[in-house]
Amino acid sequence: MKRFFSGPIIGLGVVIVLWAALSSFRPEIIPPPLSTFALFFALLPGALLVHAGATMLRAVTAIVVTSIIAVPLGIAAGRCRLIDRVLSPVSYLLYPIPKVALLPVVMLLFGLGNQAKVILLILVLFFQMMLAIRDAAANIPDQYFTTIEVLGGGPLAKLRYVIIPAGLPRYITALRVGTGTALAALFFSETFATHYGLGFFIMDSWMRINYPEMFAGIIAMGVVGGIMFAFIDLAEYLLIPWNRQK
């Protein structure tokens, strides 16, 4: 337990020291860390909680919807060459496109509300998650399936005992990497046509030249990301016990 907390505490201490050093040179732009943290906790029960809740709700919704769509498609592409020949070329064409570039198109098709923002995040997460699951399913040795068949297991047994355990580590890795990218895209999308979300809060504070509130919003964004990554780590610990480090 001591080793678990020591690393984050040291890292946070380094950030605060560097922050204080920068603040001493440009205090009119970069407020001191202690006063900013005090403002953060003062705003947390009110405005920050509302904006952080909106941001997290959009991100979690996108993750759930993407998982429901991408995981089955990834498994199907990994185990069926015909499906892979259809999905992979499309993925290779669309995956490299920066998804924030599609934001105007998404807004034109789905409006300016939450639906467009969630769909943008789904686009960010989908290809990374689907391709990771596809590769995991495709690289499973045939001997594992033969063993299940010898023991009398059918397709559901293969899915439960072979495909899902093989795909879980790749899924968690894709989720961890994709969540960071999704939060960055969400910040950008929340600066357009919305009044709720940390992206709106941060940019609104910047436009009003209220730099302490802007930094409080940045802290809140870091807290939201930290909470989401903590839940991903917890899911990895519970779902993939064979990967636990002693």
Secondary structure as UniProt FT lines:
FT   HELIX           2..25
FT   TURN            27..29
FT   HELIX           33..43
FT   HELIX           44..48
FT   HELIX           49..79
FT   HELIX           81..94
FT   TURN            95..96
FT   HELIX           99..102
FT   HELIX           103..110
FT   HELIX           114..138
FT   HELIX           142..150
FT   TURN            151..152
FT   HELIX           155..158
FT   HELIX           159..163
FT   HELIX           164..189
FT   TURN            190..191
FT   HELIX           198..207
FT   TURN            208..209
FT   HELIX           211..239
FT   HELIX           241..243
//
